[in-house]
Amino acid sequence: MSYLTAPSAFQLPAGRGTYQTSYLLIHTTSIGLSRHLSVGGGVELLSPLLAEKGPFAPFILLHAKAGRQLARRFHVGASAAIWRSISEVSSARQLLLMQALGTYGQANRHATVGIGWGWAALTEAASGRLQFEPRPIISLSGISHLSGRWALLTENRMLPTNDGYLIVYGYGVRLSGKRLALDLALLNSKDLSALFIAGVPFVKLAVRL
């Protein structure tokens, strides 16, 4: 179970899966292996389309999440995800993120705090060596169902940059059906607000498998 992009500490039931797509350019799947472990993968097609030159080099994603319930309304988890370019020319481009998660609430109303650290090799000069970023990535996300079908959700992240931190926040609604869920949201930051006051539209479709 995730918010716009960030995960919660809730686990998929064993044998259950999900498929998600954002903008029809980012595709991911997840499957529950047990009560406490899920794995998945995906492909990201947005960055090669935005690249001005070079080969078409989409990123492949592999991820895993472990978690358990500590109290009636409190879950903890840990996740790991790696993105890697599949182009031979850009084989050094990869990103690894590991984070700890804490979720308070129930299925229809909950909030999650995440803190993680990343390793990156995003240029050919890095020669495949992952460089550790000591400053943490922090996220705060939440969802609250207004009815059986409609919910409000938010996702906010603090991302380390050369100049300090970039704060990206998102807010929107989720329309849920028996197997489908559609997220309509806006993503914003200090820089984006100068171009788009309300934020950049974000659309995600999720399917229960």
C-alpha positions in Angstrom: 0.0 0.0 0.0 1.5 3.3 -1.0 0.6 7.0 -1.2 1.5 8.9 -4.4 4.9 7.3 -4.6 6.1 6.7 -1.1 5.3 3.4 0.7 3.6 2.8 4.0 4.6 0.1 6.5 1.5 -1.9 5.7 2.3 -5.2 3.9 0.5 -6.9 1.0 -1.2 -10.2 2.0 0.7 -13.3 0.8 -0.1 -14.1 -2.8 -1.7 -10.7 -3.5 -0.2 -8.2 -6.0 -0.6 -4.7 -7.4 0.3 -3.0 -10.6 0.8 0.8 -10.7 1.5 3.3 -13.5 2.2 7.0 -13.3 1.7 9.1 -16.4 1.8 5.8 -18.3 5.6 6.2 -18.2 6.4 4.6 -14.9 5.2 1.0 -14.4 5.7 -1.0 -11.2 4.4 -4.3 -9.7 4.6 -5.7 -6.2 3.6 -9.1 -4.8 3.3 -10.3 -1.2 5.5 -13.3 -0.5 4.4 -13.7 3.1 2.8 -11.7 5.9 6.0 -9.8 6.4 7.7 -9.6 3.0 6.9 -8.2 -0.5 9.0 -7.8 -3.6 8.6 -6.1 -6.9 10.0 -4.4 -9.9 9.3 -1.9 -12.7 10.5 0.3 -15.5 10.8 4.1 -15.8 10.5 5.6 -19.2 10.3 9.3 -18.4 14.0 10.3 -18.0 15.1 8.9 -21.4 12.3 10.8 -23.1 13.4 14.0 -21.4 17.1 13.5 -22.2 18.4 15.8 -25.0 20.9 13.3 -26.4 22.3 9.8 -25.9 20.7 6.4 -26.3 17.3 5.5 -25.1 18.1 4.2 -21.6 15.2 3.5 -19.4 15.7 2.6 -15.7 14.8 -0.8 -14.3 13.6 -0.9 -10.7 13.9 -3.7 -8.2 12.5 -3.3 -4.7 11.7 -5.2 -1.5 9.9 -4.3 1.7 9.7 -6.1 5.1 7.4 -5.1 7.9 5.2 -6.2 10.8 2.5 -4.9 13.2 3.8 -3.9 16.6 0.5 -2.6 18.0 -3.1 -2.4 17.0 -2.6 0.8 15.1 1.2 0.9 14.6 3.2 -0.8 11.9 7.0 -0.6 11.2 8.8 -1.6 8.0 12.0 -1.3 6.1 12.4 -1.0 2.3 15.2 -1.1 -0.3 15.0 -0.1 -3.9 17.5 0.1 -6.7 17.1 1.9 -10.0 19.6 1.0 -12.8 19.9 2.1 -16.4 19.8 -0.8 -18.9 21.9 1.0 -21.5 25.4 -0.3 -22.0 26.7 3.2 -22.6 25.1 4.4 -19.3 25.6 1.3 -17.3 27.1 3.3 -14.4 23.8 5.2 -13.8 22.2 3.7 -10.7 20.5 4.7 -7.5 20.0 2.8 -4.3 17.6 3.9 -1.5 17.1 2.2 1.9 14.6 3.5 4.4 12.8 2.8 7.6 9.0 3.3 7.9 6.6 3.9 10.7 2.8 3.9 10.0 0.1 4.9 12.5 -3.5 4.3 11.9 -5.9 1.9 10.1 -6.4 0.9 6.5 -8.8 3.8 5.8 -6.9 6.5 7.7 -3.2 6.5 8.4 0.1 8.5 8.3 3.6 7.3 7.7 7.0 8.8 8.5 10.0 7.6 6.5 13.7 8.2 6.9 16.2 6.8 4.5 19.7 7.1 2.9 20.8 6.9 -0.7 23.7 5.8 -2.7 24.1 7.1 -6.3 26.2 6.8 -9.4 24.4 9.0 -12.0 27.2 9.9 -14.3 29.5 8.0 -16.5 32.5 9.5 -14.6 31.3 7.6 -11.5 32.3 4.4 -13.3 29.6 2.4 -11.5 30.8 3.4 -8.0 27.9 4.2 -5.7 28.5 7.3 -3.6 26.9 7.6 -0.2 24.8 10.7 0.6 25.1 11.1 4.4 22.1 13.4 4.7 18.8 11.6 5.2 15.8 11.6 2.9 12.7 12.3 5.0 9.1 11.8 4.1 5.7 12.4 5.7 2.6 11.0 4.0 -1.0 10.4 4.9 -4.4 9.4 3.6 -7.9 9.8 5.0 -11.0 8.3 3.4 -14.0 10.6 3.2 -16.3 7.8 2.1 -16.0 4.2 0.7 -14.6 5.6 -2.6 -13.1 9.0 -2.1 -10.0 9.8 0.0 -7.7 12.8 0.5 -4.0 12.1 0.5 -0.7 14.0 0.8 3.0 13.1 0.4 5.9 15.4 1.4 9.6 14.8 1.0 12.8 16.5 2.0 15.5 15.7 -0.5 19.2 16.6 0.0 20.7 18.9 -2.6 24.0 20.8 -3.1 22.4 23.8 -1.5 20.7 22.1 1.4 17.3 20.5 1.1 14.6 20.5 -1.5 11.1 20.2 -0.1 8.6 18.6 -2.5 5.0 18.3 -1.3 2.0 16.7 -3.0 -1.7 16.7 -2.3 -4.7 15.3 -4.1 -7.6 12.8 -4.1 -7.9 9.0 -4.6 -10.9 7.4 -6.2 -11.1 3.7 -5.3 -13.1 0.9 -6.8 -13.2 -2.8 -6.1 -9.9 -3.4 -7.9 -8.9 0.0 -9.3 -7.7 3.2 -7.6 -7.0 6.5 -9.4 -4.9 9.2 -7.8 -5.3 12.8 -9.1 -2.8 15.1 -7.4 -0.5 18.1 -7.6 3.2 18.2 -6.9 4.9 21.4 -5.8 8.1 22.9 -4.5 9.6 26.3 -4.1 11.0 26.3 -7.7 7.9 24.7 -9.2 5.6 27.2 -7.6 7.3 30.0 -9.6 6.1 28.3 -12.8 2.9 26.6 -11.6 1.3 28.1 -8.6 -0.9 25.1 -7.8 1.7 22.6 -8.8 2.4 20.0 -11.5 -0.4 17.5 -12.2 0.3 13.9 -11.1 -1.8 10.9 -12.2 -1.5 7.3 -11.0 -3.5 4.3 -11.7 -3.3 1.2 -9.4 -4.8 -2.3 -10.1 -5.1 -5.1 -7.5 -4.0 -8.3 -9.1 
